[in-house]
Amino acid sequence: MKINHKELLAWVDEMAKLTQPDNIIWIDGSEEQLESLRQIAYGTGELYKLNQEKLPGCVLHRSAVNDVARVEDRTFICSRKEEDAGPTNNWMDPQEMYAKLYKLYDGCMKGRDMYVIPYSMGVVGSPFAKYGIEITDSIYVVVSMAIMTRVGEKVIEALGENGEFIHGLHSKAQLDAEERYIVHFPEDNTIMSINSGYGGNVLLGKKCFALRIASHLGHKENWLAEHMLILGVENPQGEVRYVCAAFPSACGKTNLAMLIPPEIYKEKGYKVWCVGDDIAWLRIGPDGRLWAVNPENGFFGVAPGTNAKSNYNALAATSKNTIFTNVVLNKDDDTVWWEKMTDDAPKNALNWKGEEWDGSDGSKGAHPNSRFTAPATNCPCISPEFENPQGVPISAIVFGGRRAKTAPLVYQSRDWAHGVFVGSIMGSETTAAATGAVGVVRRDPMAMLPFCGYHMGDYWQHWLNMGDIIPNKPKIFNVNWFRTDDNGDFIWPGFGDNLRVLEWILGRCFDEVDAVETEIGFMPKPEDINTEGLDIDVETIKELLSVDRDLWKAEVEGIEEFYAKFGDKLPAEMNHQLSILKENLGM
């Protein structure tokens, strides 16, 4: 692999002098090289080779017991000015943080190999593509990045002699939780991660680059990097219309991204195509519409709860060339298992820690945040446009959360600015699964609270500014699949039946269906939600679409409290939209 990029070579040399590895290995993306690294990892136990007849190309990885999830309290945005990081991010002075990190990196790769991974977010050479280099001492990171991004020689060619790249340095170091840091230096295009081996902290192309650094780049360059799925709905006429959607965790994002239409829709010829399950980069196209790509090349999904019924397509995506992390190993046939994958747990197994386990003691076999890293092309419903360098045109942007009573099944914003307001106030009520009180609203604007690489007030202003320069804007909606009755049971069936709501949303985008104006936005007429084949009457749909003024008045108080965090950085337009809501509610 010929490298003519002087800055890149000098930086790799500098990092090698700092970390002092035994060898430097450049990742060329070839299967031969990746397989040779897997063989080394089987020998050290970093990877475990699974049953190649039942799970071809699949391996198991276990992270350290103290290292099983993203660590938001150890994640920093080190902008030069503290105010640019904002109240929702951890901040430290960049020079102070560099000094702290350099001490930790000093000699941390002695006795290890250093791997240099050139990778692309987006199709190499496309208008959306951004390039990164991740240096790591983990083979797990190398083989995972080869699934999650496009790696190797083509990226080096695209960079040429002086192409821009994001600098990424990772080391497992001692896996010391007290010295674990995931740090972003937005003005320096640099990401540093140390003392972790868990994917969310160490696959630097993922949230670190594709959201935290990219949101900062989008702010500078007039585009959007969003925590959104991208899906296409193909109607019986063969026309495909595309939607981006943002949800906080545990709100059915992956299920929606890989939705399987209900039988009555399948019979009519409807199909749903997955372009992406997690991240969308959106740019204004030559036709004045917003076009989106999924910058990733794979899925990094939560395993527990994924099964043939809850998400057939996600399960199918894990059938080959997949890395399973912190799941159960069935010793009888070297396959994997996790809670709710099947009804019966294996009797002769090792749990996620590698301990003997048969489920009889009531303990979980797989870690609740155990993962699969699978190539997107494995997914049965992957979009034919997945590799399209121009992306897909977006008709609708959908926000959502988990609300028992307040938010209706679906409503449409009055215009773009109102849509930004709707995104800014979104959140979910805590459930019994979360620590603390039940029913408390946790705001997560645009599902970006942990991932926005700069001040959230500036981020909202950026959304408003984008509205001024997108000639043909998508329409913005809010959905809530989680309305409950007085017994706490879900009223709406969810899963594949959410297509019925998407049908109304897309009908609105193409002026094919009517709406009623309410205090909070435009709502469907109850008869315009297709309930054919469902055991739901019009009265129930009316209840799902009802707006309780008292609940919304309480909501306003919560919004005011949340907005107060942002001080004078809160865009005036957000206060204006809030005042319209208050007026509509008679406050």
Secondary structure, DSSP 8 states (H G I E B T S, - for coil): -----HHHHHHHHHHHHHH--SEEEE----HHHHHHHHHHHHHHTSSEE--TTTSTT-EEE---TT--S--GGGEEE--SSHHHH-TTSB---HHHHHHHHHHHHTTTTTTSEEEEEEEEESSTTSTT-EEEEEEES-HHHHHHHHHHSEESHHHHHHHTTT---EEEEEE-TT--GGG-EEEEEGGGTEEEEES--SHHHH-TIIIIIIIIIHHHHHHHHT-EEES-EEEEEE-TTS-EEEEEEE--TTSSHHHHHT----HHHHHHT-EEEEEESS-EEEEE-TTSBEEEE---SEEEEE-TT--TTT-HHHHHHTSSS-EEES-EEETTTTEEE-TTTSSS--SSEE-TTS-EE-STTS--SS-TT-EEEEEGGGSTTB-TTTT-TT-EEEEEEEEE---SSSS-SEEE-SSHHHHHHHHHT-EEE--TTSSS-TT-EEE-GGG-TTT-SS-HHHHHHHHHHHHHH-SB--EEEEE-TT-B-TTS-BSS--GGGGHHHHHHHHHHHTT-S--EE-SSSEE--GGGS--TTSS--HHHHHHHT---HHHHHHHHHHHHHHHGGGGGGS-HHHHHHHHHHHHHTT-
